[in-house]
Amino acid sequence: MAQALPPFQGFLDEHLDPVRAFLRGMLGPTDAEDCLQDTFLAALRAYPRAEPRNLHAWIFTIARRKAIDHHRSRSRRATPVADPGELIDRGAVAGEARDGALGMSPRHSAIWAAVADLPPGQRAAVVLRFAVDLRYREVGEALGTSEDAARRNVHEALKKLRASAEELKEMAR
Amino acid sequence: MSEFVNRLAARASDEGVLDVAYATLDTPLGTALVAATRRGLVRVALPNEPLEYALLDIADGVSPRVLEFPARLDDARRELEEYFEGRRQRFELPLDWRLSHPGFYRRVLRATARVPFGEVITYSEAAARAGSPRAFRAAGSALGSNPIPIVVPCHRVVRSGGAIGDYGGGPEMKRFLLDLEGAL
């Protein structure tokens, strides 16, 4: 028997926090909220055609596409926020610096600035793996790549982040 | 409920992709759920029915595009509140019948919707009004499957001989409603 789609409200309740964590990692806390709206509105439009067994990967695929759109339209705007550090600062100013994994203590904010500097594929992979806590197989599904490619992307990202962390230590000396 | 969901549901509703909106409602009997499509009120869940079950029923029978969005239910909530406060005897809400079985069942429910406040009819009478005088058992089943209780007043259908008969929300709830209407 075909599995039925759950009511969208239940699906939303279950996925809102992880998708928010993903978009914060991709775009910074301020822009994440608008993109979160666009993501779930797009999901609601397409929902009747979704595959019930794969909703988890499906919503992250939509979120990633929306994050890329968002990033593009942001770069086109008159006052682009090109500097990732500025993204983080704006988030902190907006008072969103308090909560949890993506809270922006000064040390964290430097790390997330480095994350924002990664190429989009690696950034998405490392955020899904560590901020959203997906397994590599799920990261691959969400990004439309193999599990191995997901693993490589995360590995490359971590290498770059470690290098950034070393630089930070040097600078702090 | 969250501001995020409210904003999302408002956008979705404007765009025509919110197929079912629902809200909860405090009644003297507990918390009820009301749900509406763009056509009208499609489902009322009485306090004894778990909210998750009602939402599954809606997702399955109408559409899975369901969100909590009380704005679409302002009229329904207001009229029900007035009813429970004894200030309303007639509902003036557009109804969406799609969760009831077409045919005899729906005819029974439509006939029942016309029984006025404070009056009762028997199961046989409901069957007769739906065109099959002898089908009183089937009329009972039709009323038991009423997706829009209270507004479609299946509580006004009772046994011949004085017993009040079954009710989806439980016999105490039926007694409460008939008592509220002064029908006992």
Interface residues (C-beta under 8 A of the other chain):
Chain A: A4 L5 P6 P7 F8 Q9 G10 L12 L16 E33 L36 Q37 F40 L41 L44 R45 Y47 P48
Chain B: F4 V5 R7 L8 R11 A12 E15 V17 L18 Y22 E52 L55 L56 I58 A59 D60 S63 P64 R65 V66 L67 E68
